[in-house]
Amino acid sequence: MATITHLASPLRYHATYRGIPVTARLLAGGYSITAAGYAGARLVSFNDAELVLAGRLDVQPTDTRPLWQVVADPATYEGTYGRDMVRGR
């Protein structure tokens, strides 16, 4: 049986394979797919038409706050947006 070696790259994707939702991880020869609840992984080729990537899966989001909270926080602008800039001084 072949051994699947993962790359250092953490590129993971939401995907479906034959109608089953899976997590696809990018490898040198294709994608390693894992379905929820299953311990094993399966290697799928890049050109397999049954693998549909739906979007990138971020392991850790960089900012968990909603955008409106980021924009409303004065510390976001670090003093670059003040009353003087609004008036054009």
RODO-2510 file (C-alpha; in nm, 4 decimals, decimal comma):
residues 89
     n   res          X          Y          Z
     1     m     0,0000     0,0000     0,0000
     2     a     0,1262     0,3468    -0,0887
     3     t     0,2163     0,6002     0,1782
     4     i     0,0694     0,9491     0,1491
     5     t     0,3213     1,2177     0,2408
     6     h     0,1782     1,5611     0,3156
     7     l     0,3573     1,8724     0,1943
     8     a     0,4480     2,1543     0,4287
     9     s     0,1814     2,3616     0,2547
    10     p    -0,1375     2,3936     0,4594
    11     l    -0,3637     2,4425     0,1559
    12     r    -0,6957     2,2778     0,2333
    13     y    -1,0241     2,3046     0,0504
    14     h    -1,3919     2,2312     0,1073
    15     a    -1,4796     1,9835    -0,1641
    16     t    -1,7136     1,7085    -0,2768
    17     y    -1,6053     1,3759    -0,4191
    18     r    -1,8761     1,1657    -0,5831
    19     g    -2,1376     1,3683    -0,3957
    20     i    -1,9758     1,3204    -0,0532
    21     p    -1,8524     1,6320     0,1313
    22     v    -1,4793     1,5984     0,2002
    23     t    -1,1759     1,8023     0,2975
    24     a    -0,9116     1,8093     0,0231
    25     r    -0,5461     1,8766     0,1018
    26     l    -0,3024     1,9699    -0,1736
    27     l    -0,0214     1,7203    -0,2334
    28     a     0,2525     1,6843    -0,4924
    29     g     0,0583     1,4289    -0,7005
    30     g    -0,2972     1,5476    -0,6468
    31     y    -0,5268     1,5884    -0,3487
    32     s    -0,5575     1,3849    -0,0311
    33     i    -0,9273     1,3720     0,0546
    34     t    -1,0772     1,2868     0,3914
    35     a    -1,4463     1,2541     0,4673
    36     a    -1,5835     1,3499     0,8090
    37     g    -1,5983     1,0508     1,0401
    38     y    -1,3441     0,8432     0,8460
    39     a    -0,9861     0,7925     0,9604
    40     g    -0,8322     0,7097     0,6239
    41     a    -0,7337     0,9385     0,3390
    42     r    -0,7585     0,8765    -0,0351
    43     l    -0,5291     1,0186    -0,3012
    44     v    -0,7130     1,1752    -0,5954
    45     s    -0,5502     1,3012    -0,9153
    46     f    -0,5567     1,6664    -1,0210
    47     n    -0,7618     1,5854    -1,3309
    48     d    -1,0290     1,3707    -1,1623
    49     a    -1,3618     1,5178    -1,2756
    50     e    -1,5476     1,3837    -0,9712
    51     l    -1,3539     1,6053    -0,7294
    52     v    -1,5160     1,9502    -0,7059
    53     l    -1,3339     2,2130    -0,4982
    54     a    -1,5814     2,4513    -0,3343
    55     g    -1,3503     2,6957    -0,1593
    56     r    -1,0429     2,7311     0,0532
    57     l    -1,0564     2,6109     0,4120
    58     d    -0,8647     2,8469     0,6379
    59     v    -0,7206     2,6707     0,9377
    60     q    -0,7117     2,9818     1,1560
    61     p    -0,8841     3,3017     1,0519
    62     t    -0,6633     3,6073     1,0855
    63     d    -0,9293     3,8265     1,2458
    64     t    -1,2433     3,6880     1,4053
    65     r    -1,4094     4,0269     1,4558
    66     p    -1,6766     4,1376     1,2080
    67     l    -1,5675     4,4025     0,9591
    68     w    -1,7913     4,6707     1,1090
    69     q    -1,6123     4,6348     1,4444
    70     v    -1,2728     4,6676     1,2785
    71     v    -1,3745     4,9807     1,0899
    72     a    -1,5426     5,1368     1,3962
    73     d    -1,2337     5,0902     1,6144
    74     p    -1,0233     5,4133     1,6184
    75     a    -0,7079     5,2097     1,6839
    76     t    -0,7417     5,0588     1,3359
    77     y    -0,6373     5,3855     1,1756
    78     e    -0,3447     5,4520     1,4136
    79     g    -0,3995     5,8270     1,4042
    80     t    -0,4046     5,8535     1,0250
    81     y    -0,7732     5,9418     1,0141
    82     g    -0,8579     6,2423     1,2238
    83     r    -1,0555     6,5615     1,2246
    84     d    -0,7775     6,7506     1,0475
    85     m    -0,7814     6,5106     0,7539
    86     v    -1,1577     6,5422     0,7164
    87     r    -1,1380     6,9210     0,6970
    88     g    -0,8400     6,9051     0,4628
    89     r    -0,5862     7,0815     0,6814
***
